Amino acid sequence: MNYKKGEMDIEEQKKIYAGFIKFLFAIVVFSTFSLIFLAMFNS
């Protein structure tokens, strides 16, 4: 094999990880606003 340590291309993994973090952040924001909305209107 022609593999050398430190030469692996990880750009695709970085993009997927960044997307995952954005997705989690969106879920947290949506959940927070949902809870505030429910608390305000006493549902």
N, C-alpha and C positions, 0 to 999 in steps of 0.2 A: 504494500500500500504506500501511497505517496503522501499520507497524512503527516502534517507537521504541527506540533503543539502551538496553539494560539492563532491558527489560520482559519478557523471555522467561521463561516458567514452566519451571523445571528440577527441580521436585519429583520427578517420575517418574524422571528420570535419577539423582537422588540416591538414591532407594530401590533402584534396580537396582544402582548402584555399591556401596551398603552390603551388599546381598545377595551380590554377587560377592566382596567382601572377607571376609565371614563364611564363604562356601563355601571360599575358598582357605585360610583359617585352619583350618577343619575338616579339610581334606585334609592340611595340615602336621601337625596334632596326631595324626591317624590314622596317618600314615606314621611319625612318630617313635615312637609306641607300638608299632607293628608291628615296627619295626627293633629296639627294645629287647627285645620279646618273643622275636623270633627269635634275638637274641644270647644271651639268658638260657638258652634251651633248645637252643642250638647246632644249629639246623636247617640 
